[in-house]
C-alpha cells in the first residue's frame, strides 16, 4: 500500500513546514524555502513535496522520490536515498519510509528497520515510529522517561511502548503522540512544560494525556503545539504557559523549533511566533 498525502509527515504537523532549534523550512507551491531565527524565507529549490531539517542541514523530498540533504548550497545537495514516500530528520540522522511502508534508517547504506510503518520521528537521542496497526515503538535514550513505560535504561532494540497511535513527534528528551481518539499524550523531560502539567518541573516516565480533540501535533525543544478538528492552533510550554493557549483559527499546518512556532493558514497566511509574543506575518514567496 502506498502512502497518501496525509501520511507524508515532516518535522512539523505536515509536509509543508519544519523547524528544529533555529533552522526552519517551508514548502509553498512546490518550492522549498529556508531561514534561520527571525530571518526571511529564502528560496532553495523547486520540485519538492516535503521539507525537513536537522540542527544544521536542510532536507527535501523531491517529486521523483529522491531524498536530498544540504547545508549551505542546495545545488550541492547529497542524494541520500531513492524511492522515498516520506521522511523524518533530526539530531541522530534521518528515517525514510518507502512506498511499501518499509522504514529505513539513514547512513552510508540505509538500514531497514521495520515494515508497515506510517509515521516516524527522529528525536534528540530517542527515535520513534508508528506501525499501521497503531503500535508505537521507540529506541534510544531513556534517562528522561522517553519510552513512556517507566523504563529509564536505554535499549538498542525498538520497544513497543503504546497502542492506538496515529503519529509521534519528539525533541529534547520528550515525546508526544496523537492517539486515534484525538487525545495527545506525552512523556519525558518537562522542565519547560512541553508536556503541560504532566511531570512538570522534572520528567514523566509514563505516557499521560495533555490535550484532546487534536488532528495534528508538533513539538519543539521547550513547547508543543496541536491543531484541533476546528482548525484552531494551540500551544503550551515555555512562552505560553502550562495550560494550552489558543493562538489562531483556520490553521492548515504547524511546526515548532526552539522558541519559534510556524503556521500556514487557510487564507494564505504564513506566520511565525517567537515564544509567547504576537505573531509576525512572513512574506509569502
FENKAKA-V437527 format. One record per pair of residues at least 24 apart in sequence whose C-alpha atoms are under 10 Angstrom apart, sorted by the first residue. I is the first residue (numbers start at 1). J is the second residue. If there is no record, write none. Layout:
[[I J] [I J]]
This chain:
[[1 99] [1 100] [1 101] [1 116] [2 85] [2 98] [2 99] [2 100] [2 101] [2 118] [3 84] [3 85] [3 86] [3 97] [3 98] [3 99] [3 100] [3 101] [3 117] [3 118] [4 85] [4 86] [4 99] [4 118] [5 49] [5 50] [5 85] [5 86] [7 85] [7 86] [7 118] [7 119] [7 166] [7 167] [8 49] [8 50] [8 85] [8 86] [8 87] [8 88] [8 97] [8 118] [8 119] [9 50] [9 51] [9 52] [9 85] [9 86] [9 87] [9 88] [9 118] [9 119] [9 120] [9 121] [9 167] [9 168] [10 50] [10 51] [10 52] [10 53] [10 59] [10 60] [10 86] [10 87] [10 88] [10 89] [10 119] [10 120] [10 121] [10 169] [10 218] [10 255] [11 50] [11 51] [11 52] [11 53] [11 54] [11 87] [11 88] [11 89] [11 90] [11 120] [11 121] [11 122] [11 123] [11 169] [11 170] [11 171] [11 217] [11 218] [11 219] [11 220] [11 254] [11 255] [11 256] [11 257] [12 51] [12 52] [12 53] [12 88] [12 169] [12 216] [12 217] [12 218] [12 219] [12 220] [12 225] [12 253] [12 254] [12 255] [12 256] [12 257] [12 261] [12 262] [12 263] [13 167] [13 168] [13 169] [13 215] [13 216] [13 217] [13 218] [13 219] [13 225] [13 226] [13 227] [13 252] [13 253] [13 254] [13 255] [13 256] [13 263] [14 50] [14 51] [14 216] [14 217] [14 218] [14 252] [14 253] [14 254] [14 255] [15 48] [15 49] [15 50] [15 51] [15 52] [15 60] [15 61] [15 86] [15 87] [15 88] [15 253] [15 254] [16 48] [16 49] [16 50] [16 51] [16 52] [16 252] [16 253] [16 254] [16 255] [16 263] [16 264] [17 50] [17 51] [17 52] [17 53] [17 253] [17 254] [17 255] [17 256] [17 262] [17 263] [17 264] [18 50] [18 51] [18 52] [18 53] [18 54] [18 58] [18 59] [18 88] [18 89] [18 218] [18 253] [18 254] [18 255] [18 256] [18 257] [18 261] [18 262] [19 51] [19 52] [19 53] [19 54] [19 55] [19 58] [19 90] [19 218] [19 219] [19 220] [19 254] [19 255] [19 256] [19 257] [19 258] [19 260] [19 261] [19 262] [20 52] [20 53] [20 54] [20 55] [20 56] [20 57] [20 89] [20 90] [20 91] [20 171] [20 219] [20 220] [20 221] [20 255] [20 256] [20 257] [20 258] [20 259] [20 260] [21 53] [21 54] [21 55] [21 56] [21 171] [21 172] [21 220] [21 221] [21 222] [21 256] [21 257] [21 258] [21 259] [21 260] [22 53] [22 54] [22 55] [22 56] [22 256] [22 257] [22 258] [22 259] [22 260] [23 52] [23 53] [23 54] [23 55] [23 56] [23 57] [23 58] [23 257] [23 258] [23 260] [24 51] [24 52] [24 53] [24 54] [24 55] [24 57] [24 58] [24 255] [24 256] [24 257] [24 260] [24 261] [24 262] [25 50] [25 51] [25 52] [25 53] [25 58] [25 59] [25 60] [25 255] [25 262] [26 50] [26 51] [26 52] [26 255] [26 262] [26 263] [26 264] [26 270] [27 51] [27 52] [27 60] [27 285] [28 264] [28 270] [28 284] [28 285] [29 285] [30 62] [30 63] [31 60] [31 62] [31 285] [32 58] [32 59] [32 60] [32 61] [32 62] [32 74] [33 58] [33 285] [34 58] [37 257] [37 258] [37 259] [37 260] [37 272] [37 274] [38 260] [38 272] [38 273] [38 274] [38 280] [38 282] [39 282] [40 282] [40 283] [40 284] [40 285] [41 282] [41 283] [41 284] [41 285] [42 285] [43 74] [43 285] [44 70] [44 72] [44 73] [44 74] [44 75] [45 74] [45 75] [49 85] [49 86] [50 85] [50 86] [50 87] [50 88] [51 86] [51 87] [51 88] [51 89] [52 87] [52 88] [52 89] [52 90] [52 94] [53 88] [53 89] [53 90] [53 91] [53 94] [54 88] [54 89] [54 90] [54 91] [54 92] [54 93] [54 94] [54 122] [54 123] [55 89] [55 90] [55 91] [55 257] [56 90] [56 91] [57 89] [57 90] [58 89] [59 87] [59 88] [59 89] [59 94] [60 86] [60 87] [61 85] [61 86] [61 87] [61 96] [65 98] [65 99] [67 96] [80 106] [80 107] [80 108] [80 109] [80 110] [81 106] [81 107] [81 109] [81 110] [86 118] [86 119] [86 120] [87 119] [87 120] [87 121] [87 122] [88 119] [88 120] [88 121] [88 122] [88 123] [88 169] [89 120] [89 121] [89 122] [89 123] [90 121] [90 122] [90 123] [90 124] [90 125] [90 127] [90 170] [90 171] [91 122] [91 123] [91 124] [91 125] [91 126] [91 127] [91 171] [91 172] [92 122] [92 123] [92 124] [92 125] [92 126] [92 127] [93 122] [93 123] [93 124] [93 127] [94 120] [94 121] [94 122] [94 123] [94 127] [95 119] [95 120] [95 121] [95 122] [95 127] [95 128] [95 129] [96 120] [96 121] [101 131] [101 132] [102 131] [103 129] [103 131] [113 157] [113 158] [114 158] [118 166] [118 167] [119 165] [119 166] [119 167] [119 168] [119 169] [120 167] [120 168] [120 169] [120 170] [121 167] [121 168] [121 169] [121 170] [121 171] [121 175] [122 168] [122 169] [122 170] [122 171] [123 169] [123 170] [123 171] [123 172] [123 173] [123 174] [123 175] [124 170] [124 171] [124 172] [124 173] [124 174] [124 175] [124 221] [125 154] [125 170] [125 171] [125 172] [125 173] [125 174] [126 154] [126 155] [126 170] [126 171] [126 172] [126 173] [126 174] [126 175] [127 158] [127 168] [127 169] [127 170] [127 171] [127 175] [128 158] [128 159] [128 160] [128 161] [128 167] [128 168] [128 169] [128 170] [128 175] [128 177] [129 158] [129 160] [129 165] [129 166] [129 167] [129 168] [129 169] [130 160] [130 162] [130 163] [130 164] [130 165] [130 166] [130 167] [130 168] [130 177] [131 163] [131 164] [131 165] [131 166] [131 167] [132 164] [132 165] [132 166] [133 163] [133 164] [133 165] [133 166] [134 162] [134 163] [134 164] [134 165] [134 166] [134 167] [134 179] [134 180] [135 160] [135 161] [135 162] [135 163] [135 164] [135 165] [135 166] [135 167] [136 160] [136 161] [136 162] [136 163] [136 164] [136 165] [136 166] [136 167] [136 168] [136 177] [137 161] [137 162] [137 163] [137 168] [138 162] [141 173] [142 173] [142 174] [142 188] [142 205] [143 173] [143 188] [143 189] [143 203] [143 205] [144 172] [144 173] [144 174] [144 187] [144 188] [144 189] [144 190] [144 202] [144 203] [144 204] [144 205] [145 173] [145 174] [145 175] [145 187] [145 188] [145 189] [145 190] [145 203] [145 204] [145 205] [145 206] [145 207] [146 170] [146 171] [146 172] [146 173] [146 174] [146 175] [146 176] [146 186] [146 187] [146 188] [146 189] [146 203] [146 204] [146 205] [146 206] [146 207] [147 174] [147 175] [147 186] [147 187] [147 188] [147 204] [147 205] [147 206] [147 207] [148 174] [148 175] [148 176] [148 185] [148 186] [148 187] [148 188] [148 204] [148 205] [148 206] [148 207] [148 208] [149 187] [149 204] [149 205] [149 206] [149 207] [150 187] [150 188] [150 204] [150 205] [150 206] [150 207] [151 205] [151 206] [152 188] [152 205] [161 206] [161 207] [162 207] [166 215] [166 216] [167 215] [167 216] [167 217] [167 218] [168 216] [168 217] [168 218] [168 219] [169 217] [169 218] [169 219] [169 220] [169 224] [170 218] [170 219] [170 220] [170 221] [170 224] [171 218] [171 219] [171 220] [171 221] [171 222] [171 223] [171 224] [171 256] [171 257] [171 258] [172 219] [172 220] [172 221] [172 222] [172 258] [173 203] [173 221] [173 222] [174 203] [174 204] [174 205] [174 219] [174 220] [174 221] [174 222] [175 207] [175 218] [175 219] [175 220] [175 224] [176 207] [176 208] [176 209] [176 210] [176 217] [176 218] [176 219] [176 224] [177 207] [177 209] [177 216] [177 217] [177 218] [178 209] [178 211] [178 212] [178 213] [178 214] [178 215] [178 216] [178 217] [178 218] [178 226] [179 209] [179 212] [179 213] [179 214] [179 215] [180 214] [180 215] [181 212] [181 213] [181 214] [181 215] [182 211] [182 212] [182 213] [182 214] [182 215] [182 216] [182 228] [182 229] [183 208] [183 209] [183 210] [183 211] [183 212] [183 213] [183 214] [183 215] [184 208] [184 209] [184 210] [184 211] [184 212] [184 213] [184 214] [184 215] [184 216] [184 217] [184 226] [185 209] [185 210] [185 211] [185 212] [186 210] [186 211] [189 222] [190 222] [190 223] [190 237] [191 222] [191 237] [191 238] [192 221] [192 222] [192 223] [192 236] [192 237] [192 238] [192 239] [192 241] [192 242] [193 221] [193 222] [193 223] [193 224] [193 236] [193 237] [193 238] [193 239] [193 240] [193 241] [193 242] [193 243] [194 219] [194 220] [194 221] [194 222] [194 223] [194 224] [194 225] [194 235] [194 236] [194 237] [194 238] [194 240] [194 241] [194 242] [195 219] [195 222] [195 223] [195 224] [195 236] [195 237] [195 242] [195 243] [196 223] [196 224] [196 235] [196 236] [196 237] [196 238] [196 241] [196 242] [196 243] [196 244] [197 236] [197 237] [197 241] [197 242] [197 243] [197 244] [198 242] [200 237] [200 242] [210 236] [210 242] [210 243] [210 244] [211 236] [211 243] [211 244] [216 252] [216 253] [216 254] [217 253] [217 254] [217 255] [217 256] [218 253] [218 254] [218 255] [218 256] [218 257] [218 261] [219 254] [219 255] [219 256] [219 257] [219 258] [219 261] [220 255] [220 256] [220 257] [220 258] [220 259] [220 260] [220 261] [221 256] [221 257] [221 258] [221 259] [221 260] [222 256] [222 257] [222 258] [222 259] [222 260] [222 275] [223 256] [223 257] [223 258] [223 259] [223 260] [223 261] [223 275] [224 255] [224 256] [224 257] [224 261] [225 254] [225 255] [225 256] [225 261] [225 262] [226 253] [226 254] [226 255] [227 251] [227 252] [227 253] [227 254] [231 265] [231 266] [232 265] [233 263] [233 265] [235 261] [235 275] [235 276] [236 276] [237 275] [237 276] [238 275] [238 276] [239 273] [239 274] [239 275] [239 276] [239 277] [240 275] [240 276] [240 277] [241 276] [245 276] [247 273] [247 276] [247 278] [247 279] [248 279]]
